[in-house]
Amino acid sequence: MDDAAVRVSPADLARLARLRERREEAARRRLRALAVAREVAEAERASAARAFAASEATRVERERAIYDGLSAGGPVALATLMESRVAVADLGTAVERAKETEAERADEAEQAGSAHETGRRDHADRSRDVRRWDRAGTRILSARAARGDIVDEIETEDEILMRMSRGGAVS
């Protein structure tokens, strides 16, 4: 570590710290964006599920009304029967479209959830790296400070010895 303390300048450590901070902030922003995207996808999925349930309920209600009208008694004109069949088929088509939309939104929500989890793992990895680099930087600065203390002690001892030799106290 002492060798690293000599080779790495404080300016380099400061630049490295700024770079790490920018990268970690970018990872945090990405994670927040992914979380928002996941929430939006979940909301759209829930909305599609409600639309599907509403279309299914509408279909059941309208089919019941159509069948009740047809079975009300008496003969039914062929045109009315055909119109009823088309109306029931249209209702079924609307329900199928709503079901497909719900399935698409569920897939999108799942993909957004997976992307968010990946982003959370990436952010955790980045945070772990930052902590590791911070510990290394602290060790380098501590080694540099310890080396500086030793140098100061040596310089002080040399100065004392030189003063003493000038004063004639040391032979």
N, C-alpha and C positions, 0 to 999 in steps of 0.2 A: 504494500500500500504506500510505503514511503516513496518508491519509485514512481508510482502514479501521481503522487502529490507533487513531485518535481516536474513531471511532464505535462500536467494539466494546469492551465492557467485559470485564475479566478474569472477572467473574462469568458473563457471557453465554458466554464461551469455555468456562468450566468446565461450565456446564449443557449446552452443545452437546457437549462431550466425553463427559459422562455419558450423554446421549441416544444418541450414536453407539455407545458401549460397550454399552448395553442392546440396541440394534438388532442389533449384531454378535453378541452373545451369543445373542439369539433366533434369528438366522440359523444359528449354530453348532448350537444345540439342534435346530432343524428339520432340518438336514443330518444330524445323528446319528440322529434318529428315522427319516429317510428311508433311511439306510444300514441300520438295523436292519430296517426293513420290507422292504427289498430282500433282505437275507440270509434273512429268514423266508420270503419268497416263493420264493426259490431253493431253500431246504430243502424246502418243500412241493412244489415242482415235481419235485425229485429223488425225494422219497418217492412221489409219484404215478407217476413213471416206473418206479420199482422195483415198485410195486403192479401196474402194467400188465404189466411183464415177467413178474412172478410169475403173474398171471392167465392170461397167454398160455401160459406153460409148463404150468400146471395144466390148461388146456384141452387142450393137445396130449397130455398124459399121460393124461388121463381119456378123451379120444376114442379114443386108441390102445387103452386097456383095454376100452372099449365095443366097438370094432370087433373086437378080438381075441376077446372073449366071443361076439360074434355069428358069427364065422367059425370057431369052435372045432370046428365039425362038427355035423352033424345038423340036423334041422328046428328053426326058431325060431318060437316062438309069436308071434302077431300082437301081443299085449299087450306082450311083451318088446321087440319091434321098435318099437312106438310109444313105450314108455318110453325107449328108447335115443335115438330121434329128439328127444324132448322134452329129455332130458338134454343132448344135443349142442347143441340150440338155446339152452338155458339157459346153457351154458358160453359160447356165442358172445355172448349178451346181456351176460354179466358182463364179458367182454373188451371189448365196445363201451363199456360204462359206464366201465371203467377207462381206456380210451383217451380218452373225452370228459373225464374228470376230469383226466387228464394235460394235455390241450389247454387246459383252463380254467386250470390252475395255471401252464402255460407263458405264457399271456396275462397272468395276474396278475404273474408274475415280470418280464415285459417291461415292463408298466406301472410296476411298482415301480422298475425300472432307469431308465426314462425320467424318472420323478419325481425319482429321486436325481440324475441328471445335471442336470436343471433346477435342483434345489436347490444343486448344486455350482456351477453357473454363477451363480446368484443370490448365493451366498456370495462367490464371487470378485469379482463386481461390487461387492458391499457392502464387501469388503476394499479394493478399489481406491479406492472413494469415501472410506473412512476414511483411507487414506494421503494422499489428495489434501487432505482437510480438515485432517489433522494438519500437512501442509506449510504450508497457508494459515495455520493457527493459529500455527505457529512463526514464519512471516514477520511476522505481525501483532505477536506478542510481541517479536520482534527489532526491528521498526520502533519499537515503543513504548519499548523499552530504549534504542535509539539516540537517539530524541527526548528521553528522560529524561537521557541523557548530555549532549546539547547544552544542554538547559535548565540542568543542573547547572553546565556550563562558563560559560554566560552569567551565571548567578547569582553564581558565584565571581568572575568578572571584574568584575561590577558592585560586589560587595562590596569587592574590592580597590581599585577606582577610588574608591569612596566613602570608604574608610579613608585613601586617599592624599590625596583632596581635603580631608578633615578635618584631616589632618596638614599640609596646606599644600604637599605635594610636587607637586601638579598645579595648574597655573594656570588 
